[in-house]
Amino acid sequence: SQQGEEDPQALSIQEGENATMNCSYKTSINNLQWYRQNSGRGLVHLILIRSNEREKHSGRLRVTLDTSKKSSSLLITASRAADTASYFCATEPQGAQKLVFGQGTRLTINP
Amino acid sequence: ETGVTQTPRHLVMGMTNKKSLKCEQHLGHNAMYWYKQSAKKPLELMFVYSLEERVENNSVPSRFSPECPNSSHLFLHLHTLQPEDSALYLCASSQEPSGSAWADTQYFGPGTRLTVL
């Protein structure tokens, strides 16, 4: 099974609404990152949260991390059509020299 | 723009061909990565280079051969590929390699869409 799993796999909302995506993982981590990918393009880093942090904000993005539940959430407020993309969480397991990506959440913002 | 470029953007090759993918980062980073992204699969790490030395080879078949001549350039040499190798190949770089105390974000290139006939 995968280290990082996003939920839901797909999300469709109206422009202006908030979008929440969740990520669960299995092992202890150094940090957790969220990335966005537009169709067929490279990934763009959004935010990094370290294992000793509980919440981080960046513009319309809010990320939480609960290490006791091994889960994270990404909230996008006041969504825009340009937010339509796939969103991935990536964990850096302790002792591993790698990022492990989940399968992503496909977010569609309807105008 | 991310400062990581990849060429070519699209590549179609036969199973007997030899081709190379190129990645260049203009960010002064010390670590570079190759990932494979197939449909309906998570992003798979293939190789990691730190200061031009390979530090991770994630059980990748030998028909994929990486090369890192300097800290700014990374190549992926391809030969006798299979149709199931068709995927988006992404290059990334970071200031420090994952796993270090200063691990930071990875910056991705736009990818090479590879089709093996």
gemmi code that builds the backbone of each chain (N, CA, C; Angstrom):
import gemmi

chains = {
    "A": [
        ("SER", (0.844, -1.192, 0.000), (0.000, 0.000, 0.000), (0.879, 1.241, 0.000)),
        ("GLN", (0.289, 2.385, -0.317), (1.066, 3.574, -0.535), (1.323, 4.309, 0.773)),
        ("GLN", (2.399, 5.099, 0.787), (2.690, 5.924, 1.941), (1.691, 7.058, 2.047)),
        ("GLY", (1.442, 7.734, 0.908), (0.524, 8.855, 0.948), (-0.698, 8.572, 0.094)),
        ("GLU", (-1.857, 8.757, 0.675), (-3.086, 8.539, -0.075), (-3.966, 9.748, 0.072)),
        ("GLU", (-4.387, 10.312, -1.061), (-5.242, 11.492, -1.024), (-6.709, 11.074, -1.065)),
        ("ASP", (-7.501, 11.928, -0.491), (-8.937, 11.709, -0.458), (-9.617, 13.074, -0.535)),
        ("PRO", (-10.591, 13.278, -1.404), (-11.109, 12.302, -2.369), (-10.206, 12.169, -3.592)),
        ("GLN", (-10.485, 11.218, -4.466), (-9.714, 11.092, -5.697), (-10.091, 12.184, -6.673)),
        ("ALA", (-11.344, 12.631, -6.622), (-11.797, 13.711, -7.498), (-12.770, 14.585, -6.727)),
        ("LEU", (-12.722, 15.882, -7.011), (-13.566, 16.853, -6.322), (-13.976, 17.919, -7.324)),
        ("SER", (-15.262, 18.197, -7.387), (-15.784, 19.209, -8.303), (-16.637, 20.190, -7.512)),
        ("ILE", (-16.275, 21.473, -7.551), (-17.017, 22.487, -6.787), (-17.240, 23.728, -7.642)),
        ("GLN", (-18.075, 24.620, -7.147), (-18.330, 25.869, -7.837), (-17.285, 26.909, -7.461)),
        ("GLU", (-17.006, 27.775, -8.408), (-16.056, 28.867, -8.166), (-16.510, 29.677, -6.951)),
        ("GLY", (-15.562, 30.006, -6.117), (-15.886, 30.775, -4.918), (-16.019, 29.909, -3.671)),
        ("GLU", (-16.307, 28.631, -3.859), (-16.413, 27.724, -2.709), (-15.013, 27.324, -2.235)),
        ("ASN", (-14.984, 26.737, -1.039), (-13.721, 26.234, -0.502), (-13.540, 24.772, -0.882)),
        ("ALA", (-12.296, 24.382, -1.105), (-11.976, 22.990, -1.447), (-11.066, 22.415, -0.372)),
        ("THR", (-11.417, 21.236, 0.107), (-10.594, 20.557, 1.106), (-10.180, 19.190, 0.601)),
        ("MET", (-8.888, 18.944, 0.661), (-8.331, 17.647, 0.271), (-7.554, 17.077, 1.447)),
        ("ASN", (-7.582, 15.766, 1.591), (-6.939, 15.122, 2.713), (-5.872, 14.151, 2.237)),
        ("CYS", (-4.904, 13.933, 3.097), (-3.808, 13.018, 2.792), (-3.519, 12.203, 4.039)),
        ("SER", (-3.420, 10.891, 3.881), (-3.043, 10.037, 5.003), (-1.766, 9.298, 4.638)),
        ("TYR", (-0.969, 9.008, 5.661), (0.288, 8.316, 5.421), (0.512, 7.300, 6.523)),
        ("LYS", (1.538, 6.474, 6.353), (1.653, 5.313, 7.247), (2.840, 5.358, 8.196)),
        ("THR", (3.951, 5.961, 7.780), (5.140, 5.923, 8.617), (5.478, 7.305, 9.147)),
        ("SER", (6.374, 7.385, 10.109), (6.812, 8.681, 10.633), (7.525, 9.463, 9.545)),
        ("ILE", (7.360, 10.764, 9.578), (7.878, 11.594, 8.504), (8.720, 12.750, 9.030)),
        ("ASN", (9.587, 13.289, 8.163), (10.308, 14.528, 8.462), (9.474, 15.733, 8.087)),
        ("ASN", (8.825, 15.651, 6.930), (7.971, 16.736, 6.487), (6.946, 16.215, 5.486)),
        ("LEU", (5.980, 17.048, 5.200), (4.946, 16.723, 4.222), (4.789, 17.932, 3.319)),
        ("GLN", (4.669, 17.671, 2.032), (4.574, 18.765, 1.067), (3.331, 18.572, 0.196)),
        ("TRP", (2.803, 19.662, -0.277), (1.702, 19.635, -1.243), (2.184, 20.254, -2.548)),
        ("TYR", (1.812, 19.592, -3.646), (2.156, 20.045, -4.985), (0.896, 20.107, -5.842)),
        ("ARG", (0.941, 20.966, -6.849), (-0.132, 21.064, -7.829), (0.431, 20.712, -9.207)),
        ("GLN", (-0.397, 20.046, -10.010), (-0.002, 19.712, -11.373), (-1.143, 20.015, -12.322)),
        ("ASN", (-0.884, 20.910, -13.259), (-1.823, 21.135, -14.337), (-1.623, 20.033, -15.369)),
        ("SER", (-2.655, 19.761, -16.129), (-2.691, 18.593, -17.000), (-1.443, 18.473, -17.863)),
        ("GLY", (-0.734, 17.348, -17.743), (0.422, 17.063, -18.587), (1.632, 17.925, -18.333)),
        ("ARG", (1.657, 18.649, -17.223), (2.771, 19.540, -16.923), (3.534, 19.059, -15.699)),
        ("GLY", (4.595, 19.773, -15.366), (5.348, 19.443, -14.168), (4.620, 19.851, -12.906)),
        ("LEU", (5.114, 19.368, -11.790), (4.508, 19.697, -10.504), (5.038, 21.029, -9.994)),
        ("VAL", (4.174, 21.762, -9.334), (4.544, 23.041, -8.734), (4.380, 22.924, -7.228)),
        ("HIS", (5.441, 23.256, -6.510), (5.385, 23.175, -5.059), (4.459, 24.244, -4.494)),
        ("LEU", (3.615, 23.857, -3.547), (2.690, 24.795, -2.910), (3.138, 25.157, -1.510)),
        ("ILE", (3.386, 24.146, -0.702), (3.667, 24.415, 0.715), (4.340, 23.200, 1.339)),
        ("LEU", (5.230, 23.448, 2.280), (5.910, 22.392, 3.033), (5.602, 22.598, 4.506)),
        ("ILE", (5.252, 21.532, 5.180), (5.011, 21.605, 6.619), (5.869, 20.534, 7.289)),
        ("ARG", (6.609, 20.939, 8.298), (7.520, 20.012, 8.962), (6.782, 19.264, 10.066)),
        ("SER", (7.380, 18.188, 10.523), (6.691, 17.296, 11.459), (6.398, 17.958, 12.800)),
        ("ASN", (7.113, 19.032, 13.127), (6.866, 19.718, 14.405), (5.917, 20.905, 14.252)),
        ("GLU", (5.360, 21.070, 13.062), (4.396, 22.134, 12.813), (2.997, 21.553, 12.703)),
        ("ARG", (2.005, 22.357, 13.031), (0.618, 21.869, 12.991), (-0.207, 22.553, 11.917)),
        ("GLU", (0.165, 23.774, 11.561), (-0.626, 24.506, 10.569), (0.269, 25.508, 9.861)),
        ("LYS", (-0.014, 25.679, 8.560), (0.707, 26.691, 7.794), (-0.229, 27.323, 6.791)),
        ("HIS", (0.028, 28.621, 6.533), (-0.795, 29.349, 5.580), (0.094, 29.921, 4.491)),
        ("SER", (-0.480, 29.978, 3.290), (0.181, 30.671, 2.187), (-0.905, 31.190, 1.269)),
        ("GLY", (-1.163, 32.487, 1.336), (-2.234, 33.064, 0.515), (-3.567, 32.415, 0.826)),
        ("ARG", (-4.213, 31.846, -0.187), (-5.516, 31.192, -0.002), (-5.383, 29.736, 0.439)),
        ("LEU", (-4.162, 29.297, 0.688), (-3.924, 27.909, 1.076), (-3.725, 27.796, 2.577)),
        ("ARG", (-4.316, 26.740, 3.141), (-4.092, 26.436, 4.547), (-3.844, 24.947, 4.660)),
        ("VAL", (-2.733, 24.585, 5.262), (-2.369, 23.182, 5.430), (-2.293, 22.863, 6.913)),
        ("THR", (-2.866, 21.730, 7.275), (-2.744, 21.246, 8.649), (-2.041, 19.895, 8.635)),
        ("LEU", (-1.410, 19.587, 9.745), (-0.726, 18.307, 9.899), (-1.029, 17.754, 11.277)),
        ("ASP", (-1.504, 16.536, 11.321), (-1.769, 15.848, 12.583), (-0.922, 14.577, 12.590)),
        ("THR", (0.226, 14.634, 13.245), (1.130, 13.478, 13.213), (0.577, 12.313, 14.032)),
        ("SER", (-0.284, 12.585, 15.000), (-0.855, 11.482, 15.779), (-1.818, 10.658, 14.928)),
        ("LYS", (-2.477, 11.316, 13.986), (-3.393, 10.619, 13.081), (-2.738, 10.315, 11.739)),
        ("LYS", (-1.499, 10.760, 11.582), (-0.789, 10.580, 10.311), (-1.650, 11.091, 9.147)),
        ("SER", (-2.049, 12.336, 9.264), (-2.892, 12.899, 8.212), (-2.625, 14.386, 8.051)),
        ("SER", (-2.949, 14.881, 6.876), (-2.804, 16.293, 6.555), (-3.993, 16.709, 5.710)),
        ("SER", (-4.307, 17.997, 5.755), (-5.349, 18.507, 4.883), (-4.869, 19.769, 4.193)),
        ("LEU", (-5.356, 19.971, 2.992), (-5.095, 21.187, 2.220), (-6.434, 21.862, 1.961)),
        ("LEU", (-6.544, 23.089, 2.397), (-7.757, 23.878, 2.175), (-7.430, 25.014, 1.216)),
        ("ILE", (-8.198, 25.109, 0.162), (-8.096, 26.238, -0.763), (-9.370, 27.059, -0.586)),
        ("THR", (-9.220, 28.293, -0.164), (-10.396, 29.134, 0.061), (-10.704, 29.969, -1.180)),
        ("ALA", (-11.974, 30.324, -1.312), (-12.424, 31.186, -2.416), (-11.864, 30.698, -3.742)),
        ("SER", (-12.196, 29.478, -4.108), (-11.586, 28.837, -5.277), (-11.848, 29.627, -6.563)),
        ("ARG", (-10.900, 29.452, -7.492), (-10.976, 30.106, -8.801), (-10.836, 29.050, -9.882)),
        ("ALA", (-11.275, 29.371, -11.077), (-11.173, 28.419, -12.189), (-9.722, 27.984, -12.401)),
        ("ALA", (-8.781, 28.893, -12.159), (-7.360, 28.579, -12.358), (-6.828, 27.575, -11.343)),
        ("ASP", (-7.611, 27.287, -10.299), (-7.192, 26.281, -9.319), (-7.443, 24.863, -9.822)),
        ("THR", (-8.149, 24.733, -10.945), (-8.388, 23.411, -11.518), (-7.059, 22.738, -11.832)),
        ("ALA", (-6.817, 21.583, -11.207), (-5.538, 20.883, -11.341), (-5.607, 19.611, -10.510)),
        ("SER", (-4.533, 18.838, -10.548), (-4.390, 17.711, -9.625), (-3.483, 18.142, -8.488)),
        ("TYR", (-3.827, 17.720, -7.289), (-3.076, 18.113, -6.100), (-2.518, 16.846, -5.447)),
        ("PHE", (-1.221, 16.891, -5.145), (-0.533, 15.724, -4.593), (0.079, 16.075, -3.241)),
        ("CYS", (-0.035, 15.138, -2.319), (0.767, 15.260, -1.111), (1.987, 14.368, -1.274)),
        ("ALA", (3.076, 14.778, -0.685), (4.325, 14.016, -0.740), (4.934, 14.005, 0.646)),
        ("THR", (5.262, 12.838, 1.116), (5.865, 12.718, 2.435), (7.330, 12.333, 2.306)),
        ("GLU", (8.106, 12.814, 3.245), (9.501, 12.413, 3.347), (9.615, 11.522, 4.576)),
        ("PRO", (9.580, 10.193, 4.388), (9.659, 9.290, 5.542), (10.981, 9.465, 6.284)),
        ("GLN", (10.940, 9.323, 7.593), (12.174, 9.404, 8.366), (13.132, 8.294, 7.932)),
        ("GLY", (14.385, 8.643, 7.730), (15.392, 7.665, 7.338), (15.436, 7.373, 5.858)),
        ("ALA", (14.547, 7.944, 5.097), (14.516, 7.690, 3.652), (14.938, 8.941, 2.905)),
        ("GLN", (15.733, 8.751, 1.884), (16.180, 9.898, 1.086), (15.289, 10.043, -0.140)),
        ("LYS", (14.015, 10.249, 0.110), (13.109, 10.363, -1.019), (11.810, 11.022, -0.579)),
        ("LEU", (11.098, 11.548, -1.547), (9.722, 11.976, -1.347), (8.836, 10.881, -1.908)),
        ("VAL", (7.780, 10.573, -1.192), (6.827, 9.563, -1.649), (5.511, 10.267, -1.926)),
        ("PHE", (5.060, 10.167, -3.171), (3.856, 10.876, -3.609), (2.639, 9.967, -3.556)),
        ("GLY", (1.497, 10.581, -3.291), (0.224, 9.893, -3.409), (-0.277, 9.966, -4.842)),
        ("GLN", (-1.478, 9.420, -5.064), (-2.031, 9.399, -6.425), (-2.712, 10.694, -6.796)),
        ("GLY", (-2.968, 11.543, -5.823), (-3.484, 12.860, -6.126), (-4.995, 12.983, -6.054)),
        ("THR", (-5.438, 14.221, -5.915), (-6.853, 14.582, -5.987), (-7.039, 15.456, -7.207)),
        ("ARG", (-7.963, 15.067, -8.079), (-8.267, 15.873, -9.257), (-9.343, 16.883, -8.877)),
        ("LEU", (-8.979, 18.165, -8.846), (-9.904, 19.233, -8.458), (-10.388, 19.977, -9.694)),
        ("THR", (-11.689, 20.100, -9.830), (-12.295, 20.862, -10.917), (-13.125, 21.987, -10.319)),
        ("ILE", (-12.837, 23.211, -10.753), (-13.585, 24.382, -10.303), (-14.493, 24.806, -11.451)),
        ("ASN", (-15.776, 24.752, -11.219), (-16.754, 25.100, -12.244), (-17.119, 26.583, -12.169)),
        ("PRO", (-17.068, 27.292, -13.296), (-17.362, 28.732, -13.276), (-18.839, 29.022, -13.044)),
    ],
    "B": [
        ("GLU", (8.069, 30.632, -13.749), (8.803, 29.472, -14.256), (9.641, 28.859, -13.149)),
        ("THR", (9.881, 27.565, -13.232), (10.528, 26.869, -12.140), (12.040, 26.895, -12.231)),
        ("GLY", (12.609, 27.224, -13.363), (14.060, 27.200, -13.492), (14.598, 25.833, -13.825)),
        ("VAL", (13.724, 24.880, -14.113), (14.151, 23.540, -14.522), (13.577, 23.280, -15.910)),
        ("THR", (14.456, 23.025, -16.856), (14.015, 22.792, -18.222), (14.276, 21.346, -18.628)),
        ("GLN", (13.421, 20.845, -19.498), (13.568, 19.474, -19.988), (13.385, 19.450, -21.495)),
        ("THR", (14.214, 18.671, -22.172), (14.083, 18.468, -23.608), (14.320, 17.009, -23.950)),
        ("PRO", (13.616, 16.480, -24.958), (12.507, 17.141, -25.637), (11.242, 17.131, -24.789)),
        ("ARG", (10.239, 17.838, -25.188), (8.971, 17.818, -24.459), (8.140, 16.595, -24.842)),
        ("HIS", (8.313, 16.135, -26.079), (7.602, 14.949, -26.546), (8.592, 14.071, -27.297)),
        ("LEU", (8.461, 12.759, -27.128), (9.362, 11.825, -27.796), (8.599, 10.556, -28.113)),
        ("VAL", (8.681, 10.152, -29.378), (8.111, 8.877, -29.799), (9.273, 8.025, -30.284)),
        ("MET", (9.381, 6.819, -29.772), (10.494, 5.970, -30.163), (10.065, 4.515, -30.284)),
        ("GLY", (10.762, 3.811, -31.146), (10.532, 2.380, -31.287), (11.289, 1.621, -30.214)),
        ("MET", (10.951, 0.356, -30.066), (11.539, -0.448, -28.996), (13.032, -0.669, -29.196)),
        ("THR", (13.529, -0.495, -30.421), (14.951, -0.753, -30.657), (15.780, 0.536, -30.672)),
        ("ASN", (15.125, 1.663, -30.529), (15.845, 2.940, -30.591), (16.651, 3.206, -29.333)),
        ("LYS", (17.607, 4.138, -29.472), (18.303, 4.700, -28.325), (18.083, 6.200, -28.350)),
        ("LYS", (17.637, 6.726, -27.235), (17.408, 8.162, -27.133), (17.842, 8.636, -25.753)),
        ("SER", (17.921, 9.955, -25.584), (18.274, 10.516, -24.286), (17.350, 11.667, -23.942)),
        ("LEU", (16.985, 11.741, -22.679), (16.246, 12.875, -22.153), (17.239, 13.771, -21.418)),
        ("LYS", (17.013, 15.077, -21.548), (17.925, 16.032, -20.926), (17.176, 16.917, -19.945)),
        ("CYS", (17.835, 17.197, -18.841), (17.296, 18.102, -17.838), (18.379, 19.091, -17.446)),
        ("GLU", (17.991, 20.346, -17.290), (18.932, 21.367, -16.855), (18.270, 22.224, -15.793)),
        ("GLN", (18.979, 22.452, -14.704), (18.434, 23.345, -13.669), (19.325, 24.569, -13.532)),
        ("HIS", (18.656, 25.721, -13.407), (19.346, 27.012, -13.360), (19.235, 27.627, -11.968)),
        ("LEU", (19.076, 26.779, -10.954), (18.773, 27.258, -9.612), (19.939, 27.096, -8.644)),
        ("GLY", (21.037, 26.528, -9.108), (22.179, 26.318, -8.223), (21.954, 25.245, -7.178)),
        ("HIS", (21.068, 24.315, -7.485), (20.748, 23.247, -6.530), (21.794, 22.137, -6.539)),
        ("ASN", (21.805, 21.379, -5.437), (22.784, 20.297, -5.296), (22.239, 18.917, -5.620)),
        ("ALA", (20.933, 18.769, -5.665), (20.332, 17.455, -5.879), (19.405, 17.484, -7.088)),
        ("MET", (19.402, 16.400, -7.844), (18.520, 16.281, -9.004), (17.893, 14.901, -9.017)),
        ("TYR", (16.692, 14.822, -9.598), (15.872, 13.606, -9.523), (15.239, 13.302, -10.877)),
        ("TRP", (15.049, 12.024, -11.149), (14.185, 11.570, -12.236), (12.995, 10.851, -11.638)),
        ("TYR", (11.788, 11.208, -12.134), (10.556, 10.545, -11.745), (9.850, 10.043, -13.000)),
        ("LYS", (9.058, 8.989, -12.814), (8.189, 8.480, -13.875), (6.742, 8.643, -13.413)),
        ("GLN", (5.909, 9.209, -14.291), (4.492, 9.364, -13.964), (3.667, 8.652, -15.018)),
        ("SER", (3.073, 7.547, -14.623), (2.191, 6.789, -15.510), (0.748, 7.073, -15.123)),
        ("ALA", (-0.130, 6.822, -16.070), (-1.559, 7.040, -15.812), (-2.022, 6.159, -14.651)),
        ("LYS", (-2.788, 6.755, -13.756), (-3.415, 6.036, -12.648), (-2.411, 5.402, -11.702)),
        ("LYS", (-1.198, 5.938, -11.644), (-0.182, 5.457, -10.708), (0.426, 6.643, -9.996)),
        ("PRO", (0.881, 6.467, -8.762), (1.582, 7.572, -8.108), (2.900, 7.870, -8.809)),
        ("LEU", (3.378, 9.061, -8.608), (4.681, 9.449, -9.133), (5.741, 8.508, -8.562)),
        ("GLU", (6.579, 7.934, -9.449), (7.588, 6.971, -9.005), (8.977, 7.582, -9.099)),
        ("LEU", (9.695, 7.594, -7.994), (11.071, 8.054, -8.012), (11.941, 7.007, -8.707)),
        ("MET", (12.788, 7.471, -9.639), (13.691, 6.551, -10.344), (15.114, 6.696, -9.822)),
        ("PHE", (15.640, 7.895, -9.885), (17.040, 8.119, -9.509), (17.170, 9.439, -8.751)),
        ("VAL", (18.169, 9.466, -7.863), (18.520, 10.689, -7.149), (20.017, 10.899, -7.281)),
        ("TYR", (20.408, 12.118, -7.600), (21.806, 12.496, -7.614), (22.010, 13.631, -6.621)),
        ("SER", (23.046, 13.502, -5.826), (23.434, 14.567, -4.908), (24.879, 14.923, -5.168)),
        ("LEU", (25.122, 16.160, -5.519), (26.478, 16.618, -5.861), (27.115, 15.679, -6.879)),
        ("GLU", (26.309, 15.356, -7.892), (26.752, 14.562, -9.050), (26.993, 13.086, -8.734)),
        ("GLU", (26.696, 12.659, -7.534), (26.812, 11.236, -7.211), (25.432, 10.622, -7.053)),
        ("ARG", (25.258, 9.437, -7.613), (23.967, 8.775, -7.504), (23.784, 8.254, -6.084)),
        ("VAL", (22.717, 8.674, -5.436), (22.472, 8.228, -4.066), (21.249, 7.339, -3.962)),
        ("GLU", (20.497, 7.221, -5.035), (19.307, 6.380, -4.994), (19.062, 5.806, -6.368)),
        ("ASN", (18.849, 4.515, -6.415), (18.443, 3.853, -7.655), (17.279, 2.971, -7.247)),
        ("ASN", (16.099, 3.423, -7.579), (14.903, 2.808, -7.021), (14.465, 1.584, -7.804)),
        ("SER", (15.378, 0.599, -7.917), (15.053, -0.661, -8.614), (14.563, -0.417, -10.026)),
        ("VAL", (15.269, 0.446, -10.725), (14.884, 0.778, -12.097), (15.580, -0.178, -13.062)),
        ("PRO", (14.873, -0.665, -14.084), (15.505, -1.575, -15.054), (16.707, -0.931, -15.730)),
        ("SER", (17.645, -1.761, -16.135), (18.898, -1.252, -16.702), (18.709, -0.603, -18.068)),
        ("ARG", (17.551, -0.745, -18.679), (17.318, -0.067, -19.951), (17.185, 1.445, -19.752)),
        ("PHE", (17.113, 1.878, -18.502), (17.174, 3.297, -18.160), (18.536, 3.559, -17.516)),
        ("SER", (19.308, 4.472, -18.084), (20.648, 4.739, -17.582), (20.817, 6.235, -17.345)),
        ("PRO", (20.966, 6.661, -16.093), (21.116, 8.091, -15.824), (22.570, 8.528, -15.926)),
        ("GLU", (22.723, 9.839, -16.141), (24.069, 10.424, -16.181), (23.979, 11.833, -15.633)),
        ("CYS", (24.899, 12.184, -14.755), (24.922, 13.530, -14.178), (26.326, 14.085, -14.326)),
        ("PRO", (26.619, 14.759, -15.432), (27.991, 15.231, -15.674), (28.398, 16.394, -14.780)),
        ("ASN", (27.423, 17.170, -14.313), (27.694, 18.274, -13.386), (26.402, 18.576, -12.633)),
        ("SER", (26.472, 19.462, -11.702), (25.323, 19.668, -10.815), (24.141, 20.336, -11.508)),
        ("SER", (24.353, 20.851, -12.719), (23.264, 21.542, -13.422), (22.566, 20.669, -14.451)),
        ("HIS", (23.170, 19.561, -14.823), (22.640, 18.751, -15.915), (22.407, 17.309, -15.492)),
        ("LEU", (21.331, 16.769, -16.001), (20.981, 15.377, -15.724), (20.406, 14.780, -17.000)),
        ("PHE", (20.882, 13.585, -17.340), (20.398, 12.902, -18.529), (19.771, 11.567, -18.126)),
        ("LEU", (18.852, 11.122, -18.967), (18.315, 9.772, -18.823), (18.435, 9.112, -20.195)),
        ("HIS", (19.356, 8.154, -20.295), (19.587, 7.460, -21.553), (18.650, 6.251, -21.632)),
        ("LEU", (18.017, 6.113, -22.776), (16.992, 5.084, -22.960), (17.401, 4.122, -24.076)),
        ("HIS", (17.250, 2.835, -23.842), (17.525, 1.886, -24.932), (16.688, 0.624, -24.727)),
        ("THR", (16.239, 0.092, -25.839), (15.383, -1.111, -25.888), (14.248, -1.029, -24.887)),
        ("LEU", (13.484, 0.062, -24.973), (12.368, 0.245, -24.051), (11.182, -0.622, -24.455)),
        ("GLN", (10.242, -0.744, -23.537), (9.018, -1.502, -23.739), (7.830, -0.537, -23.810)),
        ("PRO", (6.740, -0.951, -24.442), (5.562, -0.062, -24.496), (5.103, 0.390, -23.121)),
        ("GLU", (5.266, -0.432, -22.091), (4.816, -0.037, -20.747), (5.698, 1.047, -20.128)),
        ("ASP", (6.798, 1.384, -20.811), (7.640, 2.486, -20.352), (7.090, 3.841, -20.808)),
        ("SER", (6.066, 3.826, -21.624), (5.434, 5.083, -22.051), (4.876, 5.792, -20.826)),
        ("ALA", (5.259, 7.053, -20.668), (4.868, 7.800, -19.474), (5.368, 9.236, -19.605)),
        ("LEU", (5.054, 10.036, -18.607), (5.622, 11.376, -18.482), (6.836, 11.267, -17.564)),
        ("TYR", (8.005, 11.674, -18.041), (9.220, 11.611, -17.245), (9.540, 13.015, -16.756)),
        ("LEU", (9.597, 13.129, -15.457), (9.785, 14.424, -14.822), (11.154, 14.502, -14.153)),
        ("CYS", (11.792, 15.628, -14.339), (13.049, 15.924, -13.675), (12.757, 16.954, -12.587)),
        ("ALA", (13.473, 16.860, -11.497), (13.309, 17.829, -10.414), (14.660, 18.122, -9.783)),
        ("SER", (14.743, 19.248, -9.094), (15.956, 19.572, -8.353), (15.578, 20.155, -7.001)),
        ("SER", (16.507, 20.084, -6.064), (16.313, 20.715, -4.767), (17.667, 21.173, -4.239)),
        ("GLN", (17.625, 22.139, -3.330), (18.870, 22.679, -2.791), (19.676, 21.594, -2.104)),
        ("GLU", (18.982, 20.814, -1.276), (19.620, 19.703, -0.581), (18.825, 18.444, -0.882)),
        ("PRO", (19.430, 17.273, -0.846), (18.682, 16.052, -1.126), (17.720, 15.738, 0.001)),
        ("SER", (16.630, 15.083, -0.367), (15.673, 14.606, 0.629), (16.389, 13.713, 1.623)),
        ("GLY", (15.980, 13.782, 2.863), (16.595, 12.952, 3.892), (17.597, 13.715, 4.721)),
        ("SER", (18.031, 14.863, 4.247), (18.952, 15.666, 5.043), (18.144, 16.562, 5.970)),
        ("ALA", (18.821, 17.099, 6.952), (18.128, 17.939, 7.920), (17.609, 19.229, 7.281)),
        ("TRP", (18.164, 19.548, 6.114), (17.768, 20.794, 5.475), (16.924, 20.524, 4.236)),
        ("ALA", (16.307, 19.345, 4.204), (15.516, 18.972, 3.032), (14.473, 20.041, 2.738)),
        ("ASP", (14.370, 20.360, 1.509), (13.485, 21.441, 1.122), (12.642, 20.995, -0.071)),
        ("THR", (11.981, 21.951, -0.672), (11.061, 21.635, -1.752), (11.799, 21.206, -2.996)),
        ("GLN", (11.099, 20.487, -3.831), (11.631, 20.099, -5.126), (10.980, 20.942, -6.204)),
        ("TYR", (11.793, 21.320, -7.181), (11.323, 22.125, -8.298), (11.338, 21.249, -9.541)),
        ("PHE", (10.190, 21.164, -10.174), (10.013, 20.247, -11.291), (10.110, 20.935, -12.635)),
        ("GLY", (10.628, 20.196, -13.605), (10.547, 20.617, -14.989), (9.187, 20.261, -15.567)),
        ("PRO", (8.933, 20.656, -16.820), (7.629, 20.409, -17.443), (7.422, 18.972, -17.877)),
        ("GLY", (8.504, 18.185, -17.918), (8.359, 16.774, -18.268), (8.594, 16.487, -19.741)),
        ("THR", (8.925, 15.243, -20.016), (8.998, 14.715, -21.380), (7.947, 13.630, -21.509)),
        ("ARG", (7.034, 13.812, -22.448), (6.004, 12.798, -22.701), (6.591, 11.765, -23.660)),
        ("LEU", (6.847, 10.568, -23.154), (7.487, 9.514, -23.935), (6.458, 8.484, -24.361)),
        ("THR", (6.475, 8.165, -25.650), (5.635, 7.103, -26.186), (6.531, 6.075, -26.844)),
        ("VAL", (6.413, 4.832, -26.412), (7.202, 3.726, -26.976), (6.279, 2.859, -27.816)),
        ("LEU", (6.615, 2.756, -29.096), (5.753, 1.998, -30.009), (6.191, 0.540, -30.105)),
    ],
}
model = gemmi.Model(1)
for chain_id, residues in chains.items():
    chain = gemmi.Chain(chain_id)
    for i, (resn, *xyz) in enumerate(residues, 1):
        res = gemmi.Residue()
        res.name, res.seqid = resn, gemmi.SeqId(i, " ")
        for name, pos in zip(("N", "CA", "C"), xyz):
            atom = gemmi.Atom()
            atom.name, atom.element = name, gemmi.Element(name[0])
            atom.pos, atom.b_iso = gemmi.Position(*pos), 0.0
            res.add_atom(atom)
        chain.add_residue(res)
    model.add_chain(chain)
structure = gemmi.Structure()
structure.add_model(model)
structure.setup_entities()
